[in-house]
Amino acid sequence: FGKIQNLAKVVISGAAVKKGIDLVKQLATETAAAGDKIDKQSQVLGMSRKAYQEWDYILSQNGSSIDSMSVSMKTLNSAILSAADGSEEYNGALAKLGLHYVELGEMDMEDQFEAVVRAFQEMPAGAQKSALAVKLFGRNGMELLPLLNNSSTSIDELRAKAEELGIIMSDDAIDASVEYTDALDTMQRTFNNLKYTVGAKLLPTFTNAITKITS
């Protein structure tokens, strides 16, 4: 009975260790996936890694998402270019916010987005504001309304809160995530290639066997 008890302790201990290892592996994998996404998506949007994470948090706190921001930024940039080409419609839309295409045209897309959002936050809520949001941000304009209707200090407050809570992943952590993800992808592709190479060598044998069985 004593031996059975000792064996049970070993088995339980081993199971606990395995569970701990699995949890650590899961943590590493999830961290790497998050860091790699930040690295890739921030480049797609032309933003710094820190700015990407800040806006991800700001938009999340306002019922929106960083994915909708990507589409909204492109739509807004197109509207500014149309205004620069002489579009009275878009020049009028920007004028309602107290903005002009010249000053906006000198900014990158991220700064354009923030400047327009801040201008919207100074505007009273209502049907005119909603229609203007859709015109400048496209169909995602309605989704951005909680942010656009927020106070003009909300962006700065949420940025400070993200920093205070440690939500922003460091560049070192993101670099490590990218290296891990790339190394894992390389290893998986190497093993897949080995598997396909071995399989290709076996195919003629299986083909002959199938042909004989069919005959």
C-alpha positions, 0 to 999 in steps of 0.5 A: 500500500505504501508503494502504491501511495508513493507511485501515486505521488510520482504520477501526480507530481509528473502530471503537474510538471507536464501541465506546468510545461504545457502552460509555459509553452502555451504562454510562450506561443500566445506571447509570440503570436501577439508580438508578431501581430503587433510588428506586422500590423504596425508596419501595414498601417505605417505606425510605430509599434507603441502607437499601434498598441495605444490605438488598439487600446483606445479603440477597444475602450470605445467599442471599436477595433484597430482593424476598423481603424485601418479601413477608416484611415485609408478612407480619410486619406482618400477624402483628403486627396479628393479635397486637394484635387478640388472637391467642394464636397470634401473641402466643405466636410473638412471645413465643418471641422475647422480643418484644411487639406493643406495642413492634413496633407503634410501629416502621415496617415496616423496623424491625419486620423488623430487630428480629425478625431480630435476635431470631431470630439469638439463637435456637438453630437447629432445627425450632422456629426454622424453623417460627416463621420460616414463621409470622411471615415466610410461605413466604419464612421458609425462604429467610431462614434463613441470615440468621436463623441468622447471628450477631447482629453480622452485620447491622452487619458487612455494613452497614459492609462495604457502606459500606467497599466503596462499594456504596451509590449516593449520592443525587446519583447516584440523582437523576441516574438518575431524571432520565435515565430520566424524560427518556428515557421522555418522548422515547420516548413523544414519538417513538412518538406522532409515529409513530402520528400519521403512521401514522394519516394513512396508514391510510385510503390503505392501507385503500382500496388493500387494498379495491381489491385484495380486490375 
